[in-house]
Amino acid sequence: MSLSKPMLGLNTGGTLGLLDRLSGFFEPSLAPVMTSVITFSMLKGLLSGLAMRFFSQRVRSMPLGLFAGIVIAALLSLLVILRAGPGLFWDIMLPGMLLGLIVGFATQKFGTRVEASAWQ
């Protein structure tokens, strides 16, 4: 099965975002804000995937793809941290950046390019 870079980025980001925050059930301090953390983290994953989908269509460099994935996910993780509280900074930032790294790698390595006319 072959997915385009845009679809691969979106699917990978959304799935990893959900799995990332479902692991939060193992952290008792997240219990009061679990619903919003799951929602924002899945949204963060989808937005990371969406941003990587556009980036990967224009750039064919693995190092730049990895860097962009980390930066995009880190910025979006900051939004989740604002909602959950700064005490959970590293608990949210590190998995978020890992998510971005994986999405950046997947879109650059496994996705197929889509012609520009398909986006119009």
C-alpha positions as CSV (number, residue, x, y, z in Angstrom):
1,M,0.0,0.0,0.0
2,S,1.3,3.4,-1.0
3,L,0.2,6.6,0.7
4,S,0.9,10.1,-0.5
5,K,3.1,12.3,1.7
6,P,0.1,14.4,2.7
7,M,-2.0,11.5,3.8
8,L,0.8,9.7,5.4
9,G,1.7,12.8,7.5
10,L,-1.9,13.3,8.5
11,N,-2.5,9.7,9.4
12,T,0.7,9.2,11.3
13,G,0.4,12.5,13.2
14,G,-3.2,11.8,14.3
15,T,-2.6,8.2,15.3
16,L,0.6,9.0,17.2
17,G,-1.0,12.0,18.9
18,L,-3.8,9.8,20.2
19,L,-1.4,7.0,21.4
20,D,0.9,9.6,22.9
21,R,-1.8,10.9,25.2
22,L,-3.5,7.6,25.9
23,S,-0.3,6.8,27.7
24,G,-1.2,9.6,30.1
25,F,-3.5,7.3,31.9
26,F,-0.4,5.9,33.6
27,E,0.4,9.3,35.0
28,P,-1.9,10.0,38.0
29,S,-1.2,13.7,38.0
30,L,-2.9,14.0,34.6
31,A,-6.2,12.6,35.9
32,P,-8.0,16.0,36.4
33,V,-7.1,17.3,32.9
34,M,-7.1,14.0,31.0
35,T,-9.9,14.8,28.6
36,S,-8.5,18.1,27.5
37,V,-4.9,16.7,27.3
38,I,-6.1,13.8,25.0
39,T,-8.1,16.2,22.9
40,F,-5.3,18.8,22.6
41,S,-2.6,16.1,22.0
42,M,-4.6,14.4,19.2
43,L,-5.2,17.9,17.7
44,K,-1.5,18.6,18.1
45,G,-0.7,15.3,16.2
46,L,-3.1,16.1,13.4
47,L,-1.8,19.7,13.1
48,S,1.8,18.3,13.1
49,G,0.8,15.9,10.4
50,L,-0.9,18.6,8.4
51,A,2.1,20.9,8.6
52,M,4.4,18.1,7.6
53,R,2.2,17.2,4.7
54,F,2.8,20.6,3.2
55,F,6.5,20.7,4.1
56,S,7.3,17.3,2.8
57,Q,5.7,18.2,-0.6
58,R,8.2,21.0,-1.0
59,V,11.3,19.6,0.6
60,R,13.0,16.3,-0.1
61,S,15.7,16.4,2.5
62,M,15.6,13.9,5.4
63,P,17.6,16.1,7.8
64,L,15.3,19.1,7.1
65,G,12.2,16.9,7.4
66,L,13.3,15.6,10.8
67,F,14.2,19.1,12.0
68,A,10.9,20.5,10.8
69,G,8.9,17.7,12.4
70,I,10.6,18.3,15.8
71,V,10.1,22.1,15.6
72,I,6.5,21.9,14.5
73,A,5.6,19.4,17.2
74,A,7.5,21.3,19.9
75,L,5.6,24.5,19.1
76,L,2.3,22.7,19.2
77,S,3.3,21.0,22.4
78,L,3.7,24.4,24.0
79,L,0.0,25.0,23.4
80,V,-0.8,21.7,25.2
81,I,1.5,22.7,28.1
82,L,-0.3,26.0,28.4
83,R,-3.5,24.1,29.0
84,A,-2.1,21.3,31.2
85,G,0.3,23.5,33.2
86,P,4.1,24.1,33.2
87,G,4.7,21.4,35.8
88,L,4.1,18.8,33.0
89,F,6.5,20.5,30.6
90,W,8.9,17.6,29.9
91,D,6.1,15.0,30.2
92,I,4.4,16.7,27.2
93,M,7.4,18.2,25.3
94,L,9.6,15.1,25.0
95,P,6.8,12.8,23.6
96,G,5.6,15.6,21.4
97,M,9.0,16.1,19.9
98,L,9.4,12.4,19.4
99,L,6.0,12.4,17.6
100,G,7.3,15.2,15.3
101,L,10.5,13.3,14.6
102,I,8.6,10.1,13.7
103,V,6.1,12.0,11.5
104,G,9.0,13.9,9.8
105,F,10.8,10.6,9.1
106,A,7.7,8.8,7.9
107,T,6.7,11.5,5.4
108,Q,10.2,11.9,4.0
109,K,11.0,8.2,3.8
110,F,7.8,6.4,2.9
111,G,5.4,9.0,1.4
112,T,5.0,9.4,-2.3
113,R,4.9,12.9,-3.9
114,V,1.7,14.3,-5.1
115,E,1.7,16.5,-8.2
116,A,0.8,20.1,-7.7
117,S,-2.2,19.9,-10.0
118,A,-3.8,17.4,-7.5
119,W,-4.0,20.2,-4.9
120,Q,-5.8,22.7,-7.0
